[in-house]
Amino acid sequence: MKTGGIDSSRIESMIAQLRAAATRPENTVRGVQQDDVPAQRVDFASALKASLDQVNSAQQNADALAKRFVSGDDSVNLSDVMINSQKASIAFQATVQVRNKLVSAYHDIMNMQV
């Protein structure tokens, strides 16, 4: 794992998740209109929020599973706790990398001369 650089595969994975979230059926307009206007697209903010909500949910689920394991719940395995914890960690790290890339792109745009 690279700690100092940006892993482009994670960024591409997060972009793919954002695109998938943007094209989910619950985010599109239902029905066909008379004038054949294409369905509305979800804006970037909505796709980003959906992705952040998924990361938050993964972290909360991992935390809840860990608490159940620590409290002695026999239905929870250590392997399940560790897998969910790693999934949440990877999702968070990918989100941080996407944020870093967005901030970098913002700075590049702001430093452009018009």
N, C-alpha and C positions, 0 to 999 in steps of 0.2 A: 504494500500500500504506500502510495506517495503522499507524504504529509505536506510538502511545500508547493507542489505543482497542482495543476488542475487535470483531473482525469476526464478526458473527453467522452469516454464511454458512459460515465455516470451522467454527464450533462445530456448526452443524446438520449439516455434512458428516461431522464426526467422530462425532456421535451416530448418524448413519445407518450409519456403518461399525461402530460398537459393536453396534447392533441386528443388522446383518447377521452379525457374528461370533457373536452370541448365538444365532442361529437356524440356523447351519450344521448339516448333517446329522450330522457327527461329534460334535457337542455335545448331541445329543438322545438320548433313550432309544429304542432300536429295538423294534419289535413293538407289538402292541396287547394291552393287558391285559384280563382277563376283566371287570373291573368298570368299564371305560371311564374310567379315571382319565387325565386329560391328561398328556402327556409332561412331564418335569421341565424347568424353565427353568434357564438358566445364570445364575449369580449375577453381580452387578456386578463383583466382583473378577476373575472369570474373563474376562469380556468386556473389561475394562480391560487385563488382562495380555495377551490376544491382540492387542489394538490396539497396545500398546507393543512387543510382539514384531514386529509388522509394520513399525513405524517403525524399529526397530533393524535389521531385515533390509534395509530399503531403504537405510539409511545404510551398512551393511556392503557391500552390492552396489555402491553408488556409489563407495565407497572402493576396492574391489577393481578396478572398471573403470578408475578414474583411475590406479591403480598400474600396471595393464596398459598403459594408453596412454602413461604416462611412461616405462615400460621399453622402449617401441618396438614393441609388439605391433601388427602391421599389420591385424589383424582388428577392431581397436577404432577407431571414428571419434570425432573430437572432439565431434561433435554428440551421439552416444550418451552420452558422458561428461557433457556439460553437461546433457542432458535428465534423466539419472538423478540427477545432483547436485541439480538443481532440484526433482525429485520428492521426494527425501529431505529437502531443506530445507523444502519446503511441508508435508510430513507432520510434521516436527518442530515447525514453527511452529504448526500446528493443535493438536498435542498440548500445547504450552505454553499455548495459549489455553484449551483444555479444562481443564487443570490450574488455571489462574488462575480460571476460572469455578467450579470445584469448591471451591477454597479460599475464594472469596468467598461461596458458598452456605453453606459450613461456618461461616464467621464470622457470617453472618446468623442461622443457626440457633442458634449458641451465644449470641448476644446477645439472643435472644427471651426475654421474661419469661414464666414459666409461670404 
